[in-house]
Amino acid sequence: MTRLLKIILPVAFIVTAVVASFAMIQGRPESAKEAVPKPALLVSVATARREATEFVVRSRGVVSPRTQTTLVSEVSGQISEVSPSFVSGGFFGRGDVLIRIDPRNYESLLKRASAEVARARTAVATENALAGYAFEDWERLRELNAEAGPASELTLRKPQLQQALAELESREAELEKAREDLRRTVIRAPYDGMVREKLADVGQYVNVGAQLVRTFAVDQAEVRLPVTQRDLRFIDLKKLDSGGELPVVLSADLGGRLFEWDARVVRSEGVFDSGSGVLYVVAQIDDPYRLGGSGPEPLRMGTFVTAAIAGLPGGELIAVPRHALSRGTTLWIVDADSTIQPRIVGVVRSDDEMAYLESGVADGEVYVTTPIDHPLPGMRVRLDG
């Protein structure tokens, strides 16, 4: 009996404990359950505003001189003198002496040509006198012989006189050439400009046609600006073709600072580039080096600039940041419940920064400007600020 109790009591205790535990679990109170709200995405927004728009066509190019020249020697000789501004980057004015070539040989040739002209003039005077004497002799002969025929040109020494006159004309031409050669020993600047590269120096002997210096004018600079066929419809080409001009602002980042220069588009090159399919228009800027007075930073040749060309009016449009569009034509609108809905919009034009809309969004509607990865209609958002 005692042995049976030792077996039954532990089993009964275990069963009683299991039953009591089960009863306690079933009798516990239900825990409160609350729905967790879906997190809202934080976005930046803007309000659509329909405004009068004038398009700006952007392009890029390199500043280059409108006029550039390679000066060559028209006479041969040794360079005897150069101007202090005859250095790369040196400025000079129109008519300034840049180079002098040793003139002594040409001065000698000028004196010799002057002597030859004097000799030829003496010969003409002599022949004139002899022709007069010949005519007088013929007159006396005619008085003695009334039947004598008319005098020949040789009798009156007309061929000799014509030969003397021709010789005088030839000597005068040689004298004029000698004067010009002496004048050409002085190389003068053809315009206000700058030395790009000097190709000769003092003591160097140069022949006719030898290159001396490369220069360019500083009165105006030009920038060739490529315009795509897509952007051409926003530029008034008819105005350019009729001799008009279009305002343009050139800008460049120099040493971490942004500088701007007012310029004007004066012409198009008239043909499309066969390789890229773009049409080049030419912008001009006056006094790029600011030699005429105060102004912004000089616009040096070779500067890479960005151009903003004034385009045609676009009418009443809504301008939105280009990155606000999804897939190029979808704008996400924020409704009154702070959820977003897609809207297909009509894009008139887009550039590097902005897109201009004519339809699909109403004036005063709020749209998302933050790019969203995988947006869904009805997604809840929080507005930044």
MINUNU-605330 format. One record per residue (C-alpha): residue in three letters; x, y, z. Coordinates in steps of 0.5 Angstrom, whole numbers, plus 500, padded with zeros to 3 digits. Layout:
BEGIN
    aa     u     v     w
   ALA     X     Y     Z
...
***
This chain:
BEGIN
    aa     u     v     w
   MET   500   500   500
   THR   506   505   502
   ARG   509   503   495
   LEU   503   505   491
   LEU   502   511   495
   LYS   509   513   493
   ILE   507   512   486
   ILE   500   515   486
   LEU   502   522   489
   PRO   507   525   485
   VAL   503   523   479
   ALA   497   526   482
   PHE   501   533   484
   ILE   503   533   477
   VAL   496   533   474
   THR   494   538   479
   ALA   499   543   477
   VAL   498   542   469
   VAL   490   543   470
   ALA   492   549   475
   SER   496   552   470
   PHE   492   551   464
   ALA   486   554   468
   MET   490   560   470
   ILE   492   561   462
   GLN   485   561   460
   GLY   483   566   465
   ARG   488   571   464
   PRO   485   578   461
   GLU   485   579   454
   SER   491   584   452
   ALA   489   591   448
   LYS   491   591   441
   GLU   492   598   437
   ALA   493   598   429
   VAL   500   601   428
   PRO   499   607   423
   LYS   503   606   416
   PRO   509   611   416
   ALA   508   617   412
   LEU   514   619   407
   LEU   517   626   408
   VAL   517   630   402
   SER   518   637   399
   VAL   513   641   396
   ALA   511   647   392
   THR   505   650   389
   ALA   503   651   382
   ARG   503   658   379
   ARG   501   660   372
   GLU   505   665   369
   ALA   508   669   363
   THR   514   665   361
   GLU   519   667   356
   PHE   524   662   354
   VAL   531   662   355
   VAL   536   657   351
   ARG   542   655   354
   SER   549   653   350
   ARG   556   653   351
   GLY   562   655   347
   VAL   569   658   347
   VAL   571   665   347
   SER   575   667   341
   PRO   577   673   337
   ARG   573   676   331
   THR   579   678   328
   GLN   586   675   328
   THR   592   676   323
   THR   599   673   322
   LEU   603   679   320
   VAL   609   677   315
   SER   615   681   312
   GLU   614   684   306
   VAL   621   686   305
   SER   628   682   307
   GLY   633   684   312
   GLN   635   684   319
   ILE   630   686   325
   SER   633   692   328
   GLU   628   694   333
   VAL   622   691   336
   SER   616   695   341
   PRO   616   694   348
   SER   609   691   347
   PHE   612   686   342
   VAL   611   680   347
   SER   606   674   348
   GLY   600   678   351
   GLY   602   685   350
   PHE   597   690   348
   PHE   598   695   342
   GLY   594   700   339
   ARG   592   701   331
   GLY   598   704   328
   ASP   604   703   333
   VAL   610   700   331
   LEU   611   693   332
   ILE   618   691   328
   ARG   623   695   325
   ILE   627   692   319
   ASP   634   695   318
   PRO   633   700   312
   ARG   640   702   310
   ASN   639   698   304
   TYR   632   701   302
   GLU   635   708   303
   SER   640   707   298
   LEU   635   704   293
   LEU   631   710   294
   LYS   637   715   293
   ARG   639   711   286
   ALA   632   711   284
   SER   631   718   285
   ALA   637   719   281
   GLU   635   715   275
   VAL   628   719   275
   ALA   632   726   275
   ARG   636   723   269
   ALA   630   721   266
   ARG   627   728   267
   THR   633   731   264
   ALA   633   726   258
   VAL   625   728   257
   ALA   627   736   257
   THR   633   734   252
   GLU   628   731   247
   ASN   623   736   248
   ALA   628   741   246
   LEU   631   737   240
   ALA   624   736   238
   GLY   623   744   238
   TYR   629   745   234
   ALA   627   740   229
   PHE   620   743   228
   GLU   624   750   226
   ASP   628   746   221
   TRP   623   743   218
   GLU   619   750   218
   ARG   625   753   214
   LEU   626   748   209
   ARG   618   749   207
   GLU   619   756   206
   LEU   625   755   201
   ASN   621   749   198
   ALA   614   750   198
   GLU   612   743   195
   ALA   616   739   200
   GLY   611   734   203
   PRO   609   734   211
   ALA   614   732   216
   SER   615   725   218
   GLU   614   723   226
   LEU   622   721   225
   THR   623   728   223
   LEU   620   731   228
   ARG   623   727   233
   LYS   617   724   236
   PRO   619   717   237
   GLN   625   719   241
   LEU   621   724   245
   GLN   616   718   247
   GLN   622   713   249
   ALA   624   719   253
   LEU   617   719   257
   ALA   616   712   257
   GLU   623   711   261
   LEU   621   717   265
   GLU   615   713   267
   SER   619   707   268
   ARG   624   710   273
   GLU   618   714   277
   ALA   615   707   278
   GLU   622   704   281
   LEU   622   710   285
   GLU   615   709   288
   LYS   617   702   289
   ALA   623   704   293
   ARG   619   708   297
   GLU   614   703   299
   ASP   620   698   300
   LEU   623   703   305
   ARG   616   704   308
   ARG   615   697   309
   THR   621   696   313
   VAL   617   699   319
   ILE   611   694   321
   ARG   605   697   324
   ALA   599   694   328
   PRO   593   694   323
   TYR   588   695   329
   ASP   588   695   337
   GLY   590   688   339
   MET   594   683   343
   VAL   600   679   341
   ARG   598   672   341
   GLU   605   669   339
   LYS   611   672   337
   LEU   615   668   331
   ALA   621   673   330
   ASP   626   677   335
   VAL   631   683   334
   GLY   637   680   330
   GLN   634   675   326
   TYR   634   676   319
   VAL   628   675   315
   ASN   626   674   308
   VAL   620   676   304
   GLY   614   672   307
   ALA   617   670   313
   GLN   612   670   319
   LEU   613   675   324
   VAL   608   675   329
   ARG   600   672   331
   THR   596   678   333
   PHE   588   679   334
   ALA   584   685   335
   VAL   581   686   342
   ASP   575   691   340
   GLN   570   685   340
   ALA   570   677   341
   GLU   566   672   339
   VAL   563   665   341
   ARG   560   660   337
   LEU   554   657   340
   PRO   551   650   338
   VAL   543   650   338
   THR   540   644   337
   GLN   534   643   332
   ARG   529   642   338
   ASP   531   649   341
   LEU   531   652   335
   ARG   524   653   335
   PHE   524   657   341
   ILE   529   662   338
   ASP   527   668   333
   LEU   531   666   327
   LYS   528   671   323
   LYS   530   677   327
   LEU   537   674   326
   ASP   536   673   319
   SER   534   680   318
   GLY   540   683   321
   GLY   537   684   328
   GLU   540   682   335
   LEU   538   677   341
   PRO   540   679   348
   VAL   545   673   351
   VAL   548   673   358
   LEU   555   669   358
   SER   557   667   365
   ALA   564   663   367
   ASP   566   660   373
   LEU   573   663   374
   GLY   577   662   381
   GLY   571   659   384
   ARG   567   666   383
   LEU   561   666   378
   PHE   562   672   373
   GLU   557   675   367
   TRP   558   679   361
   ASP   552   682   357
   ALA   553   680   350
   ARG   549   679   343
   VAL   547   674   338
   VAL   549   677   331
   ARG   548   672   326
   SER   547   664   325
   GLU   552   661   321
   GLY   546   658   316
   VAL   548   651   315
   PHE   547   645   320
   ASP   553   641   322
   SER   554   635   319
   GLY   557   631   324
   SER   552   633   330
   GLY   546   636   327
   VAL   546   643   331
   LEU   546   650   328
   TYR   551   655   330
   VAL   550   662   332
   VAL   555   667   334
   ALA   555   672   340
   GLN   559   678   340
   ILE   562   682   346
   ASP   565   689   345
   ASP   571   691   349
   PRO   572   684   352
   TYR   579   686   356
   ARG   575   692   359
   LEU   581   697   356
   GLY   576   702   355
   GLY   574   703   362
   SER   571   700   368
   GLY   567   694   368
   PRO   567   686   370
   GLU   572   681   370
   PRO   576   681   363
   LEU   573   676   358
   ARG   580   673   356
   MET   580   669   349
   GLY   579   662   350
   THR   575   662   356
   PHE   569   657   356
   VAL   563   660   358
   THR   555   658   359
   ALA   550   662   355
   ALA   543   664   356
   ILE   540   666   350
   ALA   533   670   350
   GLY   528   666   347
   LEU   521   667   344
   PRO   515   668   349
   GLY   512   662   351
   GLY   505   664   354
   GLU   502   663   360
   LEU   505   656   363
   ILE   507   653   370
   ALA   514   652   371
   VAL   516   646   375
   PRO   523   643   377
   ARG   525   638   372
   HIS   527   633   377
   ALA   520   633   380
   LEU   517   630   374
   SER   517   622   374
   ARG   518   619   367
   GLY   518   625   364
   THR   511   627   364
   THR   508   625   371
   LEU   507   630   376
   TRP   505   627   383
   ILE   500   632   386
   VAL   498   632   394
   ASP   491   632   396
   ALA   487   634   402
   ASP   488   628   405
   SER   496   628   405
   THR   496   623   400
   ILE   499   623   393
   GLN   496   622   386
   PRO   499   621   379
   ARG   498   627   374
   ILE   500   626   367
   VAL   502   633   365
   GLY   503   636   358
   VAL   510   639   357
   VAL   512   644   352
   ARG   519   645   354
   SER   524   642   359
   ASP   532   645   360
   ASP   537   643   364
   GLU   533   645   370
   MET   526   647   369
   ALA   520   644   365
   TYR   514   648   363
   LEU   507   645   363
   GLU   501   647   359
   SER   496   642   362
   GLY   495   637   367
   VAL   496   641   373
   ALA   491   647   375
   ASP   494   653   378
   GLY   494   653   386
   GLU   495   645   386
   VAL   501   643   391
   TYR   506   638   388
   VAL   512   634   390
   THR   518   636   388
   THR   522   631   392
   PRO   524   625   387
   ILE   521   619   390
   ASP   523   611   389
   HIS   517   607   387
   PRO   511   612   389
   LEU   504   609   389
   PRO   498   612   388
   GLY   495   614   395
   MET   501   614   399
   ARG   501   618   405
   VAL   506   624   406
   ARG   509   629   411
   LEU   510   636   408
   ASP   517   639   409
   GLY   516   645   413
***
